[in-house]
Amino acid sequence: MCQKHPQTKGFQTGDRVRAIVPAGKKTGSHTGRVAIRKTGSFNIQTEQGAVQGISWRHCTLLQRGDGYGYHPLPSIQH
């Protein structure tokens, strides 16, 4: 069964999320666009590249996917 917009646990492909992974191979904070895998785990596309196999338990929704692409603006230090 192929869905046009895969969704699991309140997250949908295209949403912007922040994943804070406490332990394991992918430890750290990852922010980017989420893609739902067939297995139910997430791939997160960050500026540094893709992080694969993240559990939904580590993710916090930042913005719903609306079809547009967003890039963070560099912060200006005064």
PyMOL Python script that loads the backbone (N, CA, C, O; Angstrom):
from pymol import cmd

cmd.read_pdbstr("""\
ATOM      1  N   MET A   1       0.837  -1.179   0.000  1.00  0.00           N
ATOM      2  CA  MET A   1       0.000   0.000   0.000  1.00  0.00           C
ATOM      3  C   MET A   1       0.880   1.239   0.000  1.00  0.00           C
ATOM      4  O   MET A   1       1.687   1.423   0.911  1.00  0.00           O
ATOM      5  N   CYS A   2       0.740   2.065  -0.978  1.00  0.00           N
ATOM      6  CA  CYS A   2       1.550   3.272  -1.111  1.00  0.00           C
ATOM      7  C   CYS A   2       0.687   4.497  -0.820  1.00  0.00           C
ATOM      8  O   CYS A   2      -0.352   4.701  -1.447  1.00  0.00           O
ATOM      9  N   GLN A   3       1.127   5.301   0.134  1.00  0.00           N
ATOM     10  CA  GLN A   3       0.396   6.518   0.462  1.00  0.00           C
ATOM     11  C   GLN A   3       1.103   7.710  -0.152  1.00  0.00           C
ATOM     12  O   GLN A   3       2.328   7.726  -0.269  1.00  0.00           O
ATOM     13  N   LYS A   4       0.328   8.703  -0.539  1.00  0.00           N
ATOM     14  CA  LYS A   4       0.914   9.896  -1.131  1.00  0.00           C
ATOM     15  C   LYS A   4       1.653  10.716  -0.073  1.00  0.00           C
ATOM     16  O   LYS A   4       2.737  11.236  -0.334  1.00  0.00           O
ATOM     17  N   HIS A   5       1.071  10.831   1.111  1.00  0.00           N
ATOM     18  CA  HIS A   5       1.687  11.572   2.204  1.00  0.00           C
ATOM     19  C   HIS A   5       1.765  10.674   3.432  1.00  0.00           C
ATOM     20  O   HIS A   5       0.847  10.676   4.251  1.00  0.00           O
ATOM     21  N   PRO A   6       2.845   9.906   3.576  1.00  0.00           N
ATOM     22  CA  PRO A   6       2.961   9.017   4.720  1.00  0.00           C
ATOM     23  C   PRO A   6       2.898   9.799   6.035  1.00  0.00           C
ATOM     24  O   PRO A   6       3.447  10.894   6.154  1.00  0.00           O
ATOM     25  N   GLN A   7       2.219   9.212   7.010  1.00  0.00           N
ATOM     26  CA  GLN A   7       2.063   9.863   8.305  1.00  0.00           C
ATOM     27  C   GLN A   7       2.166   8.807   9.392  1.00  0.00           C
ATOM     28  O   GLN A   7       1.648   7.702   9.237  1.00  0.00           O
ATOM     29  N   THR A   8       2.827   9.139  10.486  1.00  0.00           N
ATOM     30  CA  THR A   8       2.913   8.259  11.632  1.00  0.00           C
ATOM     31  C   THR A   8       3.129   9.081  12.889  1.00  0.00           C
ATOM     32  O   THR A   8       3.914  10.029  12.902  1.00  0.00           O
ATOM     33  N   LYS A   9       2.425   8.707  13.942  1.00  0.00           N
ATOM     34  CA  LYS A   9       2.564   9.322  15.274  1.00  0.00           C
ATOM     35  C   LYS A   9       2.441  10.838  15.239  1.00  0.00           C
ATOM     36  O   LYS A   9       3.113  11.521  16.012  1.00  0.00           O
ATOM     37  N   GLY A  10       1.608  11.378  14.371  1.00  0.00           N
ATOM     38  CA  GLY A  10       1.396  12.817  14.297  1.00  0.00           C
ATOM     39  C   GLY A  10       2.382  13.567  13.428  1.00  0.00           C
ATOM     40  O   GLY A  10       2.264  14.782  13.269  1.00  0.00           O
ATOM     41  N   PHE A  11       3.356  12.865  12.860  1.00  0.00           N
ATOM     42  CA  PHE A  11       4.339  13.481  11.970  1.00  0.00           C
ATOM     43  C   PHE A  11       4.012  13.087  10.539  1.00  0.00           C
ATOM     44  O   PHE A  11       3.454  12.018  10.295  1.00  0.00           O
ATOM     45  N   GLN A  12       4.360  13.952   9.596  1.00  0.00           N
ATOM     46  CA  GLN A  12       4.100  13.694   8.188  1.00  0.00           C
ATOM     47  C   GLN A  12       5.337  14.063   7.378  1.00  0.00           C
ATOM     48  O   GLN A  12       6.088  14.961   7.758  1.00  0.00           O
ATOM     49  N   THR A  13       5.545  13.377   6.277  1.00  0.00           N
ATOM     50  CA  THR A  13       6.659  13.698   5.393  1.00  0.00           C
ATOM     51  C   THR A  13       6.593  15.175   5.005  1.00  0.00           C
ATOM     52  O   THR A  13       5.545  15.666   4.585  1.00  0.00           O
ATOM     53  N   GLY A  14       7.711  15.874   5.146  1.00  0.00           N
ATOM     54  CA  GLY A  14       7.771  17.294   4.823  1.00  0.00           C
ATOM     55  C   GLY A  14       7.772  18.193   6.050  1.00  0.00           C
ATOM     56  O   GLY A  14       8.106  19.373   5.942  1.00  0.00           O
ATOM     57  N   ASP A  15       7.404  17.662   7.221  1.00  0.00           N
ATOM     58  CA  ASP A  15       7.413  18.461   8.453  1.00  0.00           C
ATOM     59  C   ASP A  15       8.849  18.803   8.839  1.00  0.00           C
ATOM     60  O   ASP A  15       9.774  18.038   8.566  1.00  0.00           O
ATOM     61  N   ARG A  16       9.026  19.961   9.476  1.00  0.00           N
ATOM     62  CA  ARG A  16      10.334  20.323  10.040  1.00  0.00           C
ATOM     63  C   ARG A  16      10.345  19.882  11.487  1.00  0.00           C
ATOM     64  O   ARG A  16       9.426  20.199  12.243  1.00  0.00           O
ATOM     65  N   VAL A  17      11.374  19.153  11.880  1.00  0.00           N
ATOM     66  CA  VAL A  17      11.464  18.611  13.233  1.00  0.00           C
ATOM     67  C   VAL A  17      12.848  18.856  13.811  1.00  0.00           C
ATOM     68  O   VAL A  17      13.813  19.124  13.096  1.00  0.00           O
ATOM     69  N   ARG A  18      12.907  18.755  15.130  1.00  0.00           N
ATOM     70  CA  ARG A  18      14.194  18.728  15.833  1.00  0.00           C
ATOM     71  C   ARG A  18      14.235  17.404  16.584  1.00  0.00           C
ATOM     72  O   ARG A  18      13.352  17.109  17.390  1.00  0.00           O
ATOM     73  N   ALA A  19      15.260  16.612  16.315  1.00  0.00           N
ATOM     74  CA  ALA A  19      15.438  15.328  16.993  1.00  0.00           C
ATOM     75  C   ALA A  19      16.612  15.454  17.948  1.00  0.00           C
ATOM     76  O   ALA A  19      17.716  15.822  17.546  1.00  0.00           O
ATOM     77  N   ILE A  20      16.367  15.146  19.211  1.00  0.00           N
ATOM     78  CA  ILE A  20      17.440  15.126  20.205  1.00  0.00           C
ATOM     79  C   ILE A  20      17.629  13.672  20.602  1.00  0.00           C
ATOM     80  O   ILE A  20      16.833  13.108  21.353  1.00  0.00           O
ATOM     81  N   VAL A  21      18.696  13.073  20.084  1.00  0.00           N
ATOM     82  CA  VAL A  21      18.981  11.657  20.306  1.00  0.00           C
ATOM     83  C   VAL A  21      19.970  11.554  21.467  1.00  0.00           C
ATOM     84  O   VAL A  21      21.101  12.024  21.350  1.00  0.00           O
ATOM     85  N   PRO A  22      19.557  10.939  22.601  1.00  0.00           N
ATOM     86  CA  PRO A  22      20.400  10.924  23.788  1.00  0.00           C
ATOM     87  C   PRO A  22      21.569   9.945  23.740  1.00  0.00           C
ATOM     88  O   PRO A  22      22.610  10.202  24.345  1.00  0.00           O
ATOM     89  N   ALA A  23      21.418   8.835  23.036  1.00  0.00           N
ATOM     90  CA  ALA A  23      22.489   7.831  23.037  1.00  0.00           C
ATOM     91  C   ALA A  23      22.490   7.074  21.722  1.00  0.00           C
ATOM     92  O   ALA A  23      21.508   7.066  20.980  1.00  0.00           O
ATOM     93  N   GLY A  24      23.619   6.440  21.457  1.00  0.00           N
ATOM     94  CA  GLY A  24      23.730   5.609  20.252  1.00  0.00           C
ATOM     95  C   GLY A  24      24.588   6.249  19.185  1.00  0.00           C
ATOM     96  O   GLY A  24      25.269   7.246  19.421  1.00  0.00           O
ATOM     97  N   LYS A  25      24.540   5.659  18.012  1.00  0.00           N
ATOM     98  CA  LYS A  25      25.385   6.068  16.894  1.00  0.00           C
ATOM     99  C   LYS A  25      25.055   7.475  16.392  1.00  0.00           C
ATOM    100  O   LYS A  25      25.938   8.187  15.914  1.00  0.00           O
ATOM    101  N   LYS A  26      23.789   7.873  16.498  1.00  0.00           N
ATOM    102  CA  LYS A  26      23.338   9.168  15.969  1.00  0.00           C
ATOM    103  C   LYS A  26      23.089  10.180  17.083  1.00  0.00           C
ATOM    104  O   LYS A  26      22.208  11.031  16.952  1.00  0.00           O
ATOM    105  N   THR A  27      23.831  10.106  18.155  1.00  0.00           N
ATOM    106  CA  THR A  27      23.687  10.997  19.307  1.00  0.00           C
ATOM    107  C   THR A  27      23.841  12.449  18.889  1.00  0.00           C
ATOM    108  O   THR A  27      24.711  12.789  18.087  1.00  0.00           O
ATOM    109  N   GLY A  28      22.977  13.311  19.449  1.00  0.00           N
ATOM    110  CA  GLY A  28      23.077  14.741  19.185  1.00  0.00           C
ATOM    111  C   GLY A  28      21.739  15.333  18.801  1.00  0.00           C
ATOM    112  O   GLY A  28      20.700  14.678  18.887  1.00  0.00           O
ATOM    113  N   SER A  29      21.784  16.592  18.374  1.00  0.00           N
ATOM    114  CA  SER A  29      20.587  17.313  17.959  1.00  0.00           C
ATOM    115  C   SER A  29      20.598  17.466  16.442  1.00  0.00           C
ATOM    116  O   SER A  29      21.581  17.924  15.859  1.00  0.00           O
ATOM    117  N   HIS A  30      19.493  17.075  15.814  1.00  0.00           N
ATOM    118  CA  HIS A  30      19.368  17.133  14.356  1.00  0.00           C
ATOM    119  C   HIS A  30      18.100  17.902  14.020  1.00  0.00           C
ATOM    120  O   HIS A  30      17.024  17.553  14.507  1.00  0.00           O
ATOM    121  N   THR A  31      18.204  18.941  13.195  1.00  0.00           N
ATOM    122  CA  THR A  31      17.050  19.743  12.794  1.00  0.00           C
ATOM    123  C   THR A  31      16.944  19.728  11.283  1.00  0.00           C
ATOM    124  O   THR A  31      17.920  19.985  10.578  1.00  0.00           O
ATOM    125  N   GLY A  32      15.747  19.423  10.787  1.00  0.00           N
ATOM    126  CA  GLY A  32      15.559  19.401   9.337  1.00  0.00           C
ATOM    127  C   GLY A  32      14.205  18.861   8.941  1.00  0.00           C
ATOM    128  O   GLY A  32      13.291  18.750   9.758  1.00  0.00           O
ATOM    129  N   ARG A  33      14.098  18.526   7.666  1.00  0.00           N
ATOM    130  CA  ARG A  33      12.855  18.018   7.084  1.00  0.00           C
ATOM    131  C   ARG A  33      12.796  16.509   7.274  1.00  0.00           C
ATOM    132  O   ARG A  33      13.786  15.810   7.056  1.00  0.00           O
ATOM    133  N   VAL A  34      11.632  16.013   7.681  1.00  0.00           N
ATOM    134  CA  VAL A  34      11.483  14.593   7.967  1.00  0.00           C
ATOM    135  C   VAL A  34      10.866  13.857   6.772  1.00  0.00           C
ATOM    136  O   VAL A  34      10.020  14.394   6.058  1.00  0.00           O
ATOM    137  N   ALA A  35      11.310  12.628   6.580  1.00  0.00           N
ATOM    138  CA  ALA A  35      10.708  11.712   5.612  1.00  0.00           C
ATOM    139  C   ALA A  35      10.384  10.428   6.375  1.00  0.00           C
ATOM    140  O   ALA A  35      11.242   9.874   7.061  1.00  0.00           O
ATOM    141  N   ILE A  36       9.148   9.962   6.251  1.00  0.00           N
ATOM    142  CA  ILE A  36       8.716   8.759   6.947  1.00  0.00           C
ATOM    143  C   ILE A  36       9.125   7.546   6.123  1.00  0.00           C
ATOM    144  O   ILE A  36       8.838   7.483   4.927  1.00  0.00           O
ATOM    145  N   ARG A  37       9.789   6.588   6.746  1.00  0.00           N
ATOM    146  CA  ARG A  37      10.184   5.357   6.063  1.00  0.00           C
ATOM    147  C   ARG A  37       9.070   4.324   6.181  1.00  0.00           C
ATOM    148  O   ARG A  37       8.187   4.448   7.030  1.00  0.00           O
ATOM    149  N   LYS A  38       9.114   3.337   5.355  1.00  0.00           N
ATOM    150  CA  LYS A  38       8.111   2.277   5.378  1.00  0.00           C
ATOM    151  C   LYS A  38       8.098   1.562   6.729  1.00  0.00           C
ATOM    152  O   LYS A  38       7.053   1.077   7.163  1.00  0.00           O
ATOM    153  N   THR A  39       9.242   1.496   7.389  1.00  0.00           N
ATOM    154  CA  THR A  39       9.359   0.823   8.688  1.00  0.00           C
ATOM    155  C   THR A  39       8.754   1.648   9.818  1.00  0.00           C
ATOM    156  O   THR A  39       8.526   1.127  10.910  1.00  0.00           O
ATOM    157  N   GLY A  40       8.490   2.940   9.566  1.00  0.00           N
ATOM    158  CA  GLY A  40       7.955   3.809  10.609  1.00  0.00           C
ATOM    159  C   GLY A  40       9.008   4.708  11.230  1.00  0.00           C
ATOM    160  O   GLY A  40       8.667   5.655  11.940  1.00  0.00           O
ATOM    161  N   SER A  41      10.284   4.430  10.978  1.00  0.00           N
ATOM    162  CA  SER A  41      11.334   5.318  11.469  1.00  0.00           C
ATOM    163  C   SER A  41      11.469   6.502  10.518  1.00  0.00           C
ATOM    164  O   SER A  41      10.889   6.507   9.432  1.00  0.00           O
ATOM    165  N   PHE A  42      12.236   7.503  10.935  1.00  0.00           N
ATOM    166  CA  PHE A  42      12.338   8.741  10.177  1.00  0.00           C
ATOM    167  C   PHE A  42      13.721   8.916   9.582  1.00  0.00           C
ATOM    168  O   PHE A  42      14.719   8.480  10.156  1.00  0.00           O
ATOM    169  N   ASN A  43      13.770   9.559   8.426  1.00  0.00           N
ATOM    170  CA  ASN A  43      15.001  10.119   7.871  1.00  0.00           C
ATOM    171  C   ASN A  43      14.874  11.622   8.025  1.00  0.00           C
ATOM    172  O   ASN A  43      13.830  12.188   7.699  1.00  0.00           O
ATOM    173  N   ILE A  44      15.905  12.276   8.510  1.00  0.00           N
ATOM    174  CA  ILE A  44      15.890  13.723   8.667  1.00  0.00           C
ATOM    175  C   ILE A  44      16.942  14.320   7.760  1.00  0.00           C
ATOM    176  O   ILE A  44      18.127  14.006   7.874  1.00  0.00           O
ATOM    177  N   GLN A  45      16.503  15.188   6.855  1.00  0.00           N
ATOM    178  CA  GLN A  45      17.413  15.864   5.928  1.00  0.00           C
ATOM    179  C   GLN A  45      17.851  17.171   6.562  1.00  0.00           C
ATOM    180  O   GLN A  45      17.062  18.111   6.666  1.00  0.00           O
ATOM    181  N   THR A  46      19.110  17.235   6.988  1.00  0.00           N
ATOM    182  CA  THR A  46      19.659  18.428   7.609  1.00  0.00           C
ATOM    183  C   THR A  46      20.559  19.143   6.613  1.00  0.00           C
ATOM    184  O   THR A  46      20.760  18.657   5.500  1.00  0.00           O
ATOM    185  N   GLU A  47      21.103  20.292   7.000  1.00  0.00           N
ATOM    186  CA  GLU A  47      22.031  21.006   6.121  1.00  0.00           C
ATOM    187  C   GLU A  47      23.314  20.209   5.917  1.00  0.00           C
ATOM    188  O   GLU A  47      23.965  20.342   4.880  1.00  0.00           O
ATOM    189  N   GLN A  48      23.683  19.386   6.887  1.00  0.00           N
ATOM    190  CA  GLN A  48      24.911  18.600   6.799  1.00  0.00           C
ATOM    191  C   GLN A  48      24.717  17.299   6.031  1.00  0.00           C
ATOM    192  O   GLN A  48      25.697  16.645   5.676  1.00  0.00           O
ATOM    193  N   GLY A  49      23.464  16.911   5.768  1.00  0.00           N
ATOM    194  CA  GLY A  49      23.176  15.663   5.065  1.00  0.00           C
ATOM    195  C   GLY A  49      22.034  14.925   5.739  1.00  0.00           C
ATOM    196  O   GLY A  49      21.395  15.452   6.649  1.00  0.00           O
ATOM    197  N   ALA A  50      21.781  13.714   5.295  1.00  0.00           N
ATOM    198  CA  ALA A  50      20.665  12.930   5.825  1.00  0.00           C
ATOM    199  C   ALA A  50      21.093  12.133   7.051  1.00  0.00           C
ATOM    200  O   ALA A  50      22.203  11.603   7.113  1.00  0.00           O
ATOM    201  N   VAL A  51      20.183  12.059   8.030  1.00  0.00           N
ATOM    202  CA  VAL A  51      20.364  11.208   9.202  1.00  0.00           C
ATOM    203  C   VAL A  51      19.244  10.176   9.125  1.00  0.00           C
ATOM    204  O   VAL A  51      18.067  10.536   9.143  1.00  0.00           O
ATOM    205  N   GLN A  52      19.597   8.917   9.041  1.00  0.00           N
ATOM    206  CA  GLN A  52      18.609   7.873   8.799  1.00  0.00           C
ATOM    207  C   GLN A  52      18.289   7.081  10.055  1.00  0.00           C
ATOM    208  O   GLN A  52      19.135   6.904  10.931  1.00  0.00           O
ATOM    209  N   GLY A  53      17.034   6.603  10.126  1.00  0.00           N
ATOM    210  CA  GLY A  53      16.646   5.672  11.179  1.00  0.00           C
ATOM    211  C   GLY A  53      16.408   6.293  12.536  1.00  0.00           C
ATOM    212  O   GLY A  53      16.732   5.674  13.550  1.00  0.00           O
ATOM    213  N   ILE A  54      15.851   7.499  12.597  1.00  0.00           N
ATOM    214  CA  ILE A  54      15.567   8.172  13.870  1.00  0.00           C
ATOM    215  C   ILE A  54      14.156   7.791  14.324  1.00  0.00           C
ATOM    216  O   ILE A  54      13.227   7.783  13.517  1.00  0.00           O
ATOM    217  N   SER A  55      13.996   7.480  15.592  1.00  0.00           N
ATOM    218  CA  SER A  55      12.685   7.136  16.133  1.00  0.00           C
ATOM    219  C   SER A  55      11.842   8.388  16.344  1.00  0.00           C
ATOM    220  O   SER A  55      12.377   9.459  16.631  1.00  0.00           O
ATOM    221  N   TRP A  56      10.531   8.254  16.201  1.00  0.00           N
ATOM    222  CA  TRP A  56       9.618   9.377  16.411  1.00  0.00           C
ATOM    223  C   TRP A  56       9.671   9.863  17.852  1.00  0.00           C
ATOM    224  O   TRP A  56       9.328  11.015  18.119  1.00  0.00           O
ATOM    225  N   ARG A  57      10.084   9.030  18.772  1.00  0.00           N
ATOM    226  CA  ARG A  57      10.129   9.393  20.194  1.00  0.00           C
ATOM    227  C   ARG A  57      11.123  10.528  20.477  1.00  0.00           C
ATOM    228  O   ARG A  57      10.977  11.266  21.451  1.00  0.00           O
ATOM    229  N   HIS A  58      12.125  10.653  19.618  1.00  0.00           N
ATOM    230  CA  HIS A  58      13.164  11.674  19.811  1.00  0.00           C
ATOM    231  C   HIS A  58      12.825  12.989  19.116  1.00  0.00           C
ATOM    232  O   HIS A  58      13.572  13.958  19.248  1.00  0.00           O
ATOM    233  N   CYS A  59      11.714  13.046  18.377  1.00  0.00           N
ATOM    234  CA  CYS A  59      11.408  14.196  17.526  1.00  0.00           C
ATOM    235  C   CYS A  59      10.391  15.140  18.147  1.00  0.00           C
ATOM    236  O   CYS A  59       9.454  14.721  18.828  1.00  0.00           O
ATOM    237  N   THR A  60      10.606  16.447  17.890  1.00  0.00           N
ATOM    238  CA  THR A  60       9.676  17.499  18.272  1.00  0.00           C
ATOM    239  C   THR A  60       9.319  18.269  17.007  1.00  0.00           C
ATOM    240  O   THR A  60      10.198  18.671  16.244  1.00  0.00           O
ATOM    241  N   LEU A  61       8.025  18.471  16.793  1.00  0.00           N
ATOM    242  CA  LEU A  61       7.554  19.178  15.603  1.00  0.00           C
ATOM    243  C   LEU A  61       7.867  20.669  15.722  1.00  0.00           C
ATOM    244  O   LEU A  61       7.530  21.298  16.725  1.00  0.00           O
ATOM    245  N   LEU A  62       8.505  21.228  14.709  1.00  0.00           N
ATOM    246  CA  LEU A  62       8.788  22.662  14.659  1.00  0.00           C
ATOM    247  C   LEU A  62       7.812  23.376  13.731  1.00  0.00           C
ATOM    248  O   LEU A  62       7.360  24.483  14.025  1.00  0.00           O
ATOM    249  N   GLN A  63       7.487  22.724  12.592  1.00  0.00           N
ATOM    250  CA  GLN A  63       6.610  23.340  11.601  1.00  0.00           C
ATOM    251  C   GLN A  63       6.020  22.254  10.715  1.00  0.00           C
ATOM    252  O   GLN A  63       6.718  21.337  10.284  1.00  0.00           O
ATOM    253  N   ARG A  64       4.735  22.370  10.452  1.00  0.00           N
ATOM    254  CA  ARG A  64       4.076  21.440   9.539  1.00  0.00           C
ATOM    255  C   ARG A  64       4.565  21.664   8.108  1.00  0.00           C
ATOM    256  O   ARG A  64       4.847  22.794   7.710  1.00  0.00           O
ATOM    257  N   GLY A  65       4.662  20.589   7.349  1.00  0.00           N
ATOM    258  CA  GLY A  65       5.058  20.694   5.949  1.00  0.00           C
ATOM    259  C   GLY A  65       3.967  21.385   5.148  1.00  0.00           C
ATOM    260  O   GLY A  65       2.813  20.954   5.169  1.00  0.00           O
ATOM    261  N   ASP A  66       4.322  22.457   4.437  1.00  0.00           N
ATOM    262  CA  ASP A  66       3.342  23.212   3.661  1.00  0.00           C
ATOM    263  C   ASP A  66       3.694  23.270   2.176  1.00  0.00           C
ATOM    264  O   ASP A  66       3.071  24.013   1.418  1.00  0.00           O
ATOM    265  N   GLY A  67       4.679  22.498   1.763  1.00  0.00           N
ATOM    266  CA  GLY A  67       5.036  22.466   0.354  1.00  0.00           C
ATOM    267  C   GLY A  67       6.176  23.389  -0.026  1.00  0.00           C
ATOM    268  O   GLY A  67       6.690  23.303  -1.142  1.00  0.00           O
ATOM    269  N   TYR A  68       6.583  24.271   0.874  1.00  0.00           N
ATOM    270  CA  TYR A  68       7.690  25.180   0.608  1.00  0.00           C
ATOM    271  C   TYR A  68       8.950  24.667   1.283  1.00  0.00           C
ATOM    272  O   TYR A  68       8.879  23.909   2.251  1.00  0.00           O
ATOM    273  N   GLY A  69      10.103  25.079   0.772  1.00  0.00           N
ATOM    274  CA  GLY A  69      11.374  24.746   1.387  1.00  0.00           C
ATOM    275  C   GLY A  69      11.895  25.938   2.172  1.00  0.00           C
ATOM    276  O   GLY A  69      11.812  27.078   1.714  1.00  0.00           O
ATOM    277  N   TYR A  70      12.432  25.671   3.358  1.00  0.00           N
ATOM    278  CA  TYR A  70      12.933  26.748   4.214  1.00  0.00           C
ATOM    279  C   TYR A  70      14.387  26.491   4.581  1.00  0.00           C
ATOM    280  O   TYR A  70      14.805  25.346   4.754  1.00  0.00           O
ATOM    281  N   HIS A  71      15.148  27.572   4.698  1.00  0.00           N
ATOM    282  CA  HIS A  71      16.532  27.505   5.130  1.00  0.00           C
ATOM    283  C   HIS A  71      16.705  28.495   6.272  1.00  0.00           C
ATOM    284  O   HIS A  71      16.209  29.619   6.192  1.00  0.00           O
ATOM    285  N   PRO A  72      17.398  28.100   7.329  1.00  0.00           N
ATOM    286  CA  PRO A  72      17.602  29.033   8.436  1.00  0.00           C
ATOM    287  C   PRO A  72      18.501  30.194   8.017  1.00  0.00           C
ATOM    288  O   PRO A  72      19.458  30.015   7.265  1.00  0.00           O
ATOM    289  N   LEU A  73      18.178  31.377   8.513  1.00  0.00           N
ATOM    290  CA  LEU A  73      19.003  32.541   8.239  1.00  0.00           C
ATOM    291  C   LEU A  73      20.184  32.553   9.208  1.00  0.00           C
ATOM    292  O   LEU A  73      20.023  32.197  10.375  1.00  0.00           O
ATOM    293  N   PRO A  74      21.355  32.953   8.749  1.00  0.00           N
ATOM    294  CA  PRO A  74      22.489  33.031   9.659  1.00  0.00           C
ATOM    295  C   PRO A  74      22.242  34.099  10.717  1.00  0.00           C
ATOM    296  O   PRO A  74      21.712  35.169  10.416  1.00  0.00           O
ATOM    297  N   SER A  75      22.624  33.809  11.946  1.00  0.00           N
ATOM    298  CA  SER A  75      22.410  34.799  13.006  1.00  0.00           C
ATOM    299  C   SER A  75      23.469  35.890  12.910  1.00  0.00           C
ATOM    300  O   SER A  75      24.614  35.628  12.543  1.00  0.00           O
ATOM    301  N   ILE A  76      23.079  37.102  13.240  1.00  0.00           N
ATOM    302  CA  ILE A  76      23.978  38.253  13.175  1.00  0.00           C
ATOM    303  C   ILE A  76      24.425  38.577  14.594  1.00  0.00           C
ATOM    304  O   ILE A  76      23.601  38.792  15.483  1.00  0.00           O
ATOM    305  N   GLN A  77      25.720  38.611  14.792  1.00  0.00           N
ATOM    306  CA  GLN A  77      26.283  38.899  16.108  1.00  0.00           C
ATOM    307  C   GLN A  77      26.557  40.400  16.213  1.00  0.00           C
ATOM    308  O   GLN A  77      27.189  40.977  15.328  1.00  0.00           O
ATOM    309  N   HIS A  78      26.089  41.029  17.282  1.00  0.00           N
ATOM    310  CA  HIS A  78      26.349  42.454  17.525  1.00  0.00           C
ATOM    311  C   HIS A  78      27.355  42.620  18.619  1.00  0.00           C
ATOM    312  O   HIS A  78      27.705  43.746  18.969  1.00  0.00           O
TER     313      HIS A  78
END
""", "prot")
cmd.dss("prot")
cmd.show_as("cartoon", "prot")
cmd.util.cbc("prot")
cmd.orient("prot")
